[in-house]
Amino acid sequence: MPDLSWLFERYTIPLDDWIQAGVDWLILNMRPFFLAIRWPVAKTLDGLEAFFLALPVWIFLAVLFALAWRIAGRRVAISAVASFLFIGFLGLWPMTMTTIAMVMTSVVFCAVVGMPLGILSARSDPLWNSIRPILDAMQTTPTFVYLVPIVMLFGIGNVPAVMATIIAAMPPMVRLTNLGIRQVQGELVEAGMSFGCTRAQLLKEVQIPLALPTIMAGLNQSLMLSLSMVVIAALIGARGLGLTVYQGINRLDVGLGGIAGIAIILLAITLDRITQALAKQRDQK
């Protein structure tokens, strides 16, 4: 077999230059568009962060306890409050509130964009076939890769971090919404149409209620992906627990990185248990 290494060295595709030229063109010509995309995310994030940071700790814990008890039961409620108390005693309360605000903002926009897109793709096979490769690429692309174009287009800080998180966490929402709608039994759809339901009524009264457990599973996955991504996004200036982990790495401070890691684990377990219990409630109904 001939050795082709010389050929690779002599002839290279300047794809990196083309990508850079494309990004430069977008920055120069579509700046208002990207600012328009950034605006609702920034307003939502700033509002949630200011709210959580201003909220007294005892009110937050009381609401968390009542919400967790109502959704997941007494044991989960007690463990959730205990977890947040432990995080507070670690001195990480403000960073945790910032992280929660970032995660909630990401999940809100994943749901607002992902659910309608999943519903539309469930109704149209050509649309689903066209967006499926995009979703595959979004899920298989390493999360660090998202940070480079996001910094170029949106800058650094919490808002660009949330933008990257939305992109990384949206595919499960779209996929499972599409799957849930498609799994609704055809006989039930035909029965609804035979009773004179419009397409909107059929979607609202039959398809979404029956697909809700699968949709909630997609929301749970988006939530977990959002939490992991906002930690990684500390590399582009995002605050919160991810920044504490990043500071621990830079300083080789095992203790600082360790307590931040523990706080992230406790937060992830709490959010996962509550959202999974919510999905089970919907399934039982």
LUMTIDO-202189 format. One record per residue (C-alpha): residue in one letter; residue number from 1; x, y, z. Coordinates in steps of 0.001 Angstrom, whole numbers. Layout:
// residues N
<miti res="A" n="NUM" x="X" y="Y" z="Z"/>
...
// end
This chain:
// residues 285
<miti res="M" n="1" x="0" y="0" z="0"/>
<miti res="P" n="2" x="1379" y="3468" z="-871"/>
<miti res="D" n="3" x="2138" y="5848" z="1966"/>
<miti res="L" n="4" x="-248" y="8786" z="1702"/>
<miti res="S" n="5" x="1227" y="10836" z="4540"/>
<miti res="W" n="6" x="3188" y="12980" z="2090"/>
<miti res="L" n="7" x="-42" y="13722" z="267"/>
<miti res="F" n="8" x="-1709" y="14866" z="3482"/>
<miti res="E" n="9" x="1250" y="17107" z="4254"/>
<miti res="R" n="10" x="1291" y="18671" z="800"/>
<miti res="Y" n="11" x="-2426" y="19133" z="270"/>
<miti res="T" n="12" x="-4590" y="20287" z="3164"/>
<miti res="I" n="13" x="-8135" y="21598" z="3231"/>
<miti res="P" n="14" x="-8145" y="25054" z="4901"/>
<miti res="L" n="15" x="-11432" y="24354" z="6653"/>
<miti res="D" n="16" x="-10321" y="26206" z="9787"/>
<miti res="D" n="17" x="-9784" y="29372" z="7732"/>
<miti res="W" n="18" x="-13197" y="28996" z="6113"/>
<miti res="I" n="19" x="-14893" y="28569" z="9492"/>
<miti res="Q" n="20" x="-13080" y="31623" z="10870"/>
<miti res="A" n="21" x="-14106" y="33648" z="7820"/>
<miti res="G" n="22" x="-17713" y="32540" z="8272"/>
<miti res="V" n="23" x="-17750" y="33525" z="11929"/>
<miti res="D" n="24" x="-16170" y="36897" z="11111"/>
<miti res="W" n="25" x="-18872" y="37502" z="8501"/>
<miti res="L" n="26" x="-21600" y="36651" z="10995"/>
<miti res="I" n="27" x="-20136" y="39014" z="13589"/>
<miti res="L" n="28" x="-19927" y="41895" z="11119"/>
<miti res="N" n="29" x="-23258" y="41421" z="9352"/>
<miti res="M" n="30" x="-25644" y="39783" z="11828"/>
<miti res="R" n="31" x="-24775" y="41480" z="15111"/>
<miti res="P" n="32" x="-28332" y="42835" z="15646"/>
<miti res="F" n="33" x="-29750" y="39343" z="15170"/>
<miti res="F" n="34" x="-27492" y="37839" z="17824"/>
<miti res="L" n="35" x="-28241" y="40710" z="20200"/>
<miti res="A" n="36" x="-31954" y="40036" z="19699"/>
<miti res="I" n="37" x="-31417" y="36372" z="20594"/>
<miti res="R" n="38" x="-29352" y="37330" z="23632"/>
<miti res="W" n="39" x="-31877" y="39836" z="25023"/>
<miti res="P" n="40" x="-34637" y="37465" z="26313"/>
<miti res="V" n="41" x="-32065" y="35069" z="27749"/>
<miti res="A" n="42" x="-30273" y="37911" z="29543"/>
<miti res="K" n="43" x="-33508" y="39350" z="30957"/>
<miti res="T" n="44" x="-34702" y="35960" z="32192"/>
<miti res="L" n="45" x="-31355" y="35070" z="33727"/>
<miti res="D" n="46" x="-30860" y="38450" z="35395"/>
<miti res="G" n="47" x="-34365" y="38358" z="36849"/>
<miti res="L" n="48" x="-34051" y="34837" z="38223"/>
<miti res="E" n="49" x="-30571" y="35440" z="39633"/>
<miti res="A" n="50" x="-31644" y="38667" z="41365"/>
<miti res="F" n="51" x="-34726" y="36917" z="42752"/>
<miti res="F" n="52" x="-32879" y="33913" z="44178"/>
<miti res="L" n="53" x="-30071" y="35993" z="45628"/>
<miti res="A" n="54" x="-32553" y="38380" z="47300"/>
<miti res="L" n="55" x="-34790" y="35587" z="48599"/>
<miti res="P" n="56" x="-34265" y="34885" z="52311"/>
<miti res="V" n="57" x="-32794" y="31469" z="52954"/>
<miti res="W" n="58" x="-35620" y="30318" z="55229"/>
<miti res="I" n="59" x="-38259" y="31194" z="52630"/>
<miti res="F" n="60" x="-36347" y="29292" z="49937"/>
<miti res="L" n="61" x="-36021" y="26249" z="52197"/>
<miti res="A" n="62" x="-39700" y="26393" z="53194"/>
<miti res="V" n="63" x="-40859" y="26564" z="49582"/>
<miti res="L" n="64" x="-38423" y="23800" z="48601"/>
<miti res="F" n="65" x="-39696" y="21589" z="51428"/>
<miti res="A" n="66" x="-43359" y="22134" z="50529"/>
<miti res="L" n="67" x="-42753" y="21649" z="46809"/>
<miti res="A" n="68" x="-40633" y="18530" z="47247"/>
<miti res="W" n="69" x="-43143" y="17022" z="49724"/>
<miti res="R" n="70" x="-46033" y="17718" z="47357"/>
<miti res="I" n="71" x="-44237" y="16209" z="44356"/>
<miti res="A" n="72" x="-41910" y="13513" z="45714"/>
<miti res="G" n="73" x="-42891" y="12814" z="49311"/>
<miti res="R" n="74" x="-41576" y="13513" z="52790"/>
<miti res="R" n="75" x="-38241" y="11701" z="52506"/>
<miti res="V" n="76" x="-37189" y="13599" z="49386"/>
<miti res="A" n="77" x="-38346" y="16869" z="50963"/>
<miti res="I" n="78" x="-36251" y="16290" z="54089"/>
<miti res="S" n="79" x="-33189" y="15238" z="52088"/>
<miti res="A" n="80" x="-33558" y="18257" z="49782"/>
<miti res="V" n="81" x="-33661" y="20707" z="52680"/>
<miti res="A" n="82" x="-30766" y="18917" z="54399"/>
<miti res="S" n="83" x="-28725" y="19073" z="51190"/>
<miti res="F" n="84" x="-29253" y="22811" z="50776"/>
<miti res="L" n="85" x="-28524" y="23447" z="54444"/>
<miti res="F" n="86" x="-25259" y="21567" z="54045"/>
<miti res="I" n="87" x="-24433" y="23616" z="50934"/>
<miti res="G" n="88" x="-25131" y="26792" z="52899"/>
<miti res="F" n="89" x="-22836" y="25750" z="55727"/>
<miti res="L" n="90" x="-20109" y="25095" z="53148"/>
<miti res="G" n="91" x="-20276" y="28807" z="52296"/>
<miti res="L" n="92" x="-21543" y="28188" z="48763"/>
<miti res="W" n="93" x="-25116" y="29523" z="49005"/>
<miti res="P" n="94" x="-24741" y="32542" z="46631"/>
<miti res="M" n="95" x="-22908" y="30446" z="44037"/>
<miti res="T" n="96" x="-25604" y="27774" z="44265"/>
<miti res="M" n="97" x="-28383" y="30319" z="43711"/>
<miti res="T" n="98" x="-26569" y="31623" z="40634"/>
<miti res="T" n="99" x="-26206" y="28079" z="39323"/>
<miti res="I" n="100" x="-29906" y="27367" z="39897"/>
<miti res="A" n="101" x="-30833" y="30562" z="38033"/>
<miti res="M" n="102" x="-28668" y="29541" z="35080"/>
<miti res="V" n="103" x="-30074" y="26014" z="35017"/>
<miti res="M" n="104" x="-33678" y="27210" z="35253"/>
<miti res="T" n="105" x="-33153" y="29737" z="32468"/>
<miti res="S" n="106" x="-31659" y="27048" z="30249"/>
<miti res="V" n="107" x="-34473" y="24593" z="30953"/>
<miti res="V" n="108" x="-37151" y="27230" z="30307"/>
<miti res="F" n="109" x="-35759" y="28031" z="26861"/>
<miti res="C" n="110" x="-35165" y="24345" z="26096"/>
<miti res="A" n="111" x="-38860" y="23729" z="26803"/>
<miti res="V" n="112" x="-40091" y="26842" z="24969"/>
<miti res="V" n="113" x="-38133" y="25970" z="21825"/>
<miti res="G" n="114" x="-37786" y="22192" z="22104"/>
<miti res="M" n="115" x="-41397" y="21198" z="22784"/>
<miti res="P" n="116" x="-42958" y="22989" z="19785"/>
<miti res="L" n="117" x="-40159" y="21729" z="17559"/>
<miti res="G" n="118" x="-40716" y="18187" z="18820"/>
<miti res="I" n="119" x="-44466" y="18451" z="18234"/>
<miti res="L" n="120" x="-43985" y="19791" z="14709"/>
<miti res="S" n="121" x="-41441" y="17088" z="13883"/>
<miti res="A" n="122" x="-43839" y="14408" z="15173"/>
<miti res="R" n="123" x="-46427" y="15651" z="12696"/>
<miti res="S" n="124" x="-44052" y="15925" z="9747"/>
<miti res="D" n="125" x="-41669" y="13151" z="8722"/>
<miti res="P" n="126" x="-39732" y="15407" z="6306"/>
<miti res="L" n="127" x="-39121" y="17909" z="9114"/>
<miti res="W" n="128" x="-38015" y="15154" z="11480"/>
<miti res="N" n="129" x="-35681" y="13675" z="8869"/>
<miti res="S" n="130" x="-34135" y="17101" z="8295"/>
<miti res="I" n="131" x="-33549" y="18024" z="11954"/>
<miti res="R" n="132" x="-32501" y="14556" z="13137"/>
<miti res="P" n="133" x="-28907" y="14833" z="11784"/>
<miti res="I" n="134" x="-28647" y="18264" z="13421"/>
<miti res="L" n="135" x="-29734" y="16799" z="16766"/>
<miti res="D" n="136" x="-27243" y="13955" z="16327"/>
<miti res="A" n="137" x="-24465" y="16462" z="15742"/>
<miti res="M" n="138" x="-25559" y="18570" z="18735"/>
<miti res="Q" n="139" x="-25470" y="15530" z="21036"/>
<miti res="T" n="140" x="-22193" y="14053" z="19807"/>
<miti res="T" n="141" x="-20216" y="17296" z="19603"/>
<miti res="P" n="142" x="-18012" y="17690" z="22704"/>
<miti res="T" n="143" x="-19395" y="20364" z="24990"/>
<miti res="F" n="144" x="-16126" y="22309" z="24956"/>
<miti res="V" n="145" x="-16536" y="22855" z="21217"/>
<miti res="Y" n="146" x="-19702" y="24891" z="21788"/>
<miti res="L" n="147" x="-17782" y="27433" z="23816"/>
<miti res="V" n="148" x="-15593" y="28718" z="20959"/>
<miti res="P" n="149" x="-18313" y="30048" z="18600"/>
<miti res="I" n="150" x="-20425" y="31187" z="21556"/>
<miti res="V" n="151" x="-17586" y="33400" z="22812"/>
<miti res="M" n="152" x="-17073" y="34796" z="19310"/>
<miti res="L" n="153" x="-20762" y="35589" z="18810"/>
<miti res="F" n="154" x="-21972" y="36505" z="22305"/>
<miti res="G" n="155" x="-18871" y="37301" z="24392"/>
<miti res="I" n="156" x="-18147" y="35899" z="27835"/>
<miti res="G" n="157" x="-20104" y="35727" z="31079"/>
<miti res="N" n="158" x="-23265" y="34111" z="32387"/>
<miti res="V" n="159" x="-25494" y="34883" z="29400"/>
<miti res="P" n="160" x="-23216" y="33310" z="26753"/>
<miti res="A" n="161" x="-22789" y="30344" z="29108"/>
<miti res="V" n="162" x="-26559" y="29904" z="29199"/>
<miti res="M" n="163" x="-26705" y="30191" z="25404"/>
<miti res="A" n="164" x="-24209" y="27343" z="25097"/>
<miti res="T" n="165" x="-26128" y="25355" z="27706"/>
<miti res="I" n="166" x="-29400" y="25734" z="25809"/>
<miti res="I" n="167" x="-27790" y="24373" z="22634"/>
<miti res="A" n="168" x="-26229" y="21435" z="24477"/>
<miti res="A" n="169" x="-29345" y="20528" z="26505"/>
<miti res="M" n="170" x="-32095" y="20958" z="23904"/>
<miti res="P" n="171" x="-31799" y="17704" z="21852"/>
<miti res="P" n="172" x="-33344" y="15397" z="24515"/>
<miti res="M" n="173" x="-36329" y="17749" z="24804"/>
<miti res="V" n="174" x="-36939" y="17662" z="21047"/>
<miti res="R" n="175" x="-36331" y="13928" z="20694"/>
<miti res="L" n="176" x="-38518" y="12775" z="23567"/>
<miti res="T" n="177" x="-41336" y="15181" z="22723"/>
<miti res="N" n="178" x="-41318" y="13801" z="19188"/>
<miti res="L" n="179" x="-41183" y="10232" z="20529"/>
<miti res="G" n="180" x="-43998" y="10788" z="23007"/>
<miti res="I" n="181" x="-46343" y="12270" z="20406"/>
<miti res="R" n="182" x="-45572" y="9501" z="17926"/>
<miti res="Q" n="183" x="-46185" y="6781" z="20536"/>
<miti res="V" n="184" x="-49772" y="7863" z="21156"/>
<miti res="Q" n="185" x="-51946" y="5021" z="19904"/>
<miti res="G" n="186" x="-53461" y="5601" z="16501"/>
<miti res="E" n="187" x="-56846" y="4314" z="17692"/>
<miti res="L" n="188" x="-57065" y="7121" z="20243"/>
<miti res="V" n="189" x="-56167" y="9708" z="17637"/>
<miti res="E" n="190" x="-58774" y="8315" z="15259"/>
<miti res="A" n="191" x="-61360" y="8313" z="18038"/>
<miti res="G" n="192" x="-60665" y="11973" z="18767"/>
<miti res="M" n="193" x="-60954" y="12868" z="15091"/>
<miti res="S" n="194" x="-64197" y="10920" z="14788"/>
<miti res="F" n="195" x="-65685" y="13054" z="17576"/>
<miti res="G" n="196" x="-64885" y="16168" z="15589"/>
<miti res="C" n="197" x="-61689" y="17325" z="17276"/>
<miti res="T" n="198" x="-59618" y="19845" z="15389"/>
<miti res="R" n="199" x="-55870" y="19281" z="15122"/>
<miti res="A" n="200" x="-55283" y="21771" z="17933"/>
<miti res="Q" n="201" x="-57913" y="20125" z="20169"/>
<miti res="L" n="202" x="-56522" y="16681" z="19396"/>
<miti res="L" n="203" x="-53054" y="17846" z="20380"/>
<miti res="K" n="204" x="-54211" y="19561" z="23573"/>
<miti res="E" n="205" x="-56731" y="16999" z="24825"/>
<miti res="V" n="206" x="-55311" y="13665" z="23603"/>
<miti res="Q" n="207" x="-51732" y="13661" z="22383"/>
<miti res="I" n="208" x="-49967" y="15920" z="24898"/>
<miti res="P" n="209" x="-51639" y="14392" z="28011"/>
<miti res="L" n="210" x="-50751" y="10868" z="26871"/>
<miti res="A" n="211" x="-47228" y="11856" z="25832"/>
<miti res="L" n="212" x="-46574" y="13909" z="28976"/>
<miti res="P" n="213" x="-44545" y="11223" z="30857"/>
<miti res="T" n="214" x="-42137" y="10941" z="27925"/>
<miti res="I" n="215" x="-41989" y="14729" z="27578"/>
<miti res="M" n="216" x="-41209" y="15030" z="31293"/>
<miti res="A" n="217" x="-38404" y="12505" z="30874"/>
<miti res="G" n="218" x="-36966" y="14763" z="28181"/>
<miti res="L" n="219" x="-37262" y="17734" z="30535"/>
<miti res="N" n="220" x="-35408" y="15776" z="33215"/>
<miti res="Q" n="221" x="-32575" y="14943" z="30816"/>
<miti res="S" n="222" x="-32343" y="18564" z="29669"/>
<miti res="L" n="223" x="-32162" y="19628" z="33302"/>
<miti res="M" n="224" x="-29277" y="17285" z="34069"/>
<miti res="L" n="225" x="-27411" y="18288" z="30908"/>
<miti res="S" n="226" x="-27936" y="21954" z="31778"/>
<miti res="L" n="227" x="-26413" y="21459" z="35203"/>
<miti res="S" n="228" x="-23337" y="19753" z="33789"/>
<miti res="M" n="229" x="-22939" y="22361" z="31061"/>
<miti res="V" n="230" x="-23164" y="25421" z="33322"/>
<miti res="V" n="231" x="-20284" y="23938" z="35320"/>
<miti res="I" n="232" x="-18148" y="23556" z="32195"/>
<miti res="A" n="233" x="-19163" y="27055" z="31076"/>
<miti res="A" n="234" x="-17032" y="28516" z="33883"/>
<miti res="L" n="235" x="-14275" y="28387" z="31245"/>
<miti res="I" n="236" x="-15943" y="31339" z="29481"/>
<miti res="G" n="237" x="-16533" y="33409" z="32590"/>
<miti res="A" n="238" x="-19750" y="31944" z="33987"/>
<miti res="R" n="239" x="-20210" y="32351" z="37718"/>
<miti res="G" n="240" x="-21713" y="29872" z="40148"/>
<miti res="L" n="241" x="-20441" y="26541" z="41383"/>
<miti res="G" n="242" x="-18583" y="25914" z="38140"/>
<miti res="L" n="243" x="-16410" y="28954" z="38776"/>
<miti res="T" n="244" x="-15573" y="27605" z="42232"/>
<miti res="V" n="245" x="-14489" y="24295" z="40684"/>
<miti res="Y" n="246" x="-12425" y="26158" z="38094"/>
<miti res="Q" n="247" x="-10747" y="28252" z="40797"/>
<miti res="G" n="248" x="-9915" y="25094" z="42725"/>
<miti res="I" n="249" x="-8264" y="23607" z="39634"/>
<miti res="N" n="250" x="-6275" y="26749" z="38866"/>
<miti res="R" n="251" x="-5012" y="27037" z="42423"/>
<miti res="L" n="252" x="-4540" y="23298" z="42875"/>
<miti res="D" n="253" x="-6845" y="23717" z="45866"/>
<miti res="V" n="254" x="-8317" y="20249" z="46348"/>
<miti res="G" n="255" x="-10483" y="21409" z="49253"/>
<miti res="L" n="256" x="-12148" y="24229" z="47320"/>
<miti res="G" n="257" x="-12774" y="22050" z="44289"/>
<miti res="G" n="258" x="-13983" y="19223" z="46529"/>
<miti res="I" n="259" x="-16664" y="21205" z="48356"/>
<miti res="A" n="260" x="-17870" y="22697" z="45068"/>
<miti res="G" n="261" x="-18081" y="19194" z="43594"/>
<miti res="I" n="262" x="-20071" y="17975" z="46598"/>
<miti res="A" n="263" x="-22472" y="20913" z="46237"/>
<miti res="I" n="264" x="-22985" y="20127" z="42546"/>
<miti res="I" n="265" x="-23690" y="16462" z="43344"/>
<miti res="L" n="266" x="-26226" y="17360" z="46036"/>
<miti res="L" n="267" x="-27923" y="19864" z="43734"/>
<miti res="A" n="268" x="-28077" y="17341" z="40894"/>
<miti res="I" n="269" x="-29536" y="14607" z="43118"/>
<miti res="T" n="270" x="-32177" y="16950" z="44523"/>
<miti res="L" n="271" x="-33298" y="18267" z="41142"/>
<miti res="D" n="272" x="-33268" y="14789" z="39609"/>
<miti res="R" n="273" x="-35409" y="13246" z="42343"/>
<miti res="I" n="274" x="-37984" y="16027" z="42212"/>
<miti res="T" n="275" x="-38315" y="16032" z="38427"/>
<miti res="Q" n="276" x="-38448" y="12230" z="38240"/>
<miti res="A" n="277" x="-41187" y="12166" z="40874"/>
<miti res="L" n="278" x="-43074" y="14801" z="38891"/>
<miti res="A" n="279" x="-42837" y="12638" z="35771"/>
<miti res="K" n="280" x="-44172" y="9627" z="37725"/>
<miti res="Q" n="281" x="-47083" y="11686" z="38999"/>
<miti res="R" n="282" x="-47986" y="12647" z="35448"/>
<miti res="D" n="283" x="-47694" y="9012" z="34362"/>
<miti res="Q" n="284" x="-50043" y="7827" z="37108"/>
<miti res="K" n="285" x="-52631" y="10437" z="36154"/>
// end
